[in-house]
């Protein structure tokens, strides 16, 4: 393929079948979250996350398989994996969060839009 200097980068990525680095990072973080929540990582990592339903006895709407977000007091916590990972997990579709295997999750995560 020959492209000129003014070509649209999104179109070029689509033609080449590439994904932007930002989306690759989101996908990697989502896979790490899946592994953490399903016991495929060490205990020190999986113990960082608590489901909303485990934290309260109330059954609220839209808490199906979602995590409780820690309240950040600094930007340092907002950049940590315990906060950003939980936030990313909560932003996924419910059918993606309910995936039964890592293989199914990886197949379906590539179709998810992180916008």
Secondary structure, DSSP 8 states (H G I E B T S, - for coil): ----TT--HHHHHHHHT---HHHHHHHHHHHHHHHHHTT-S-HHHHTT--BHHHH-SS--TT-TT-B-----SSHHHHTSHHHHHHHHHHHS-HHHHT-SSHHHHHHHHTT----
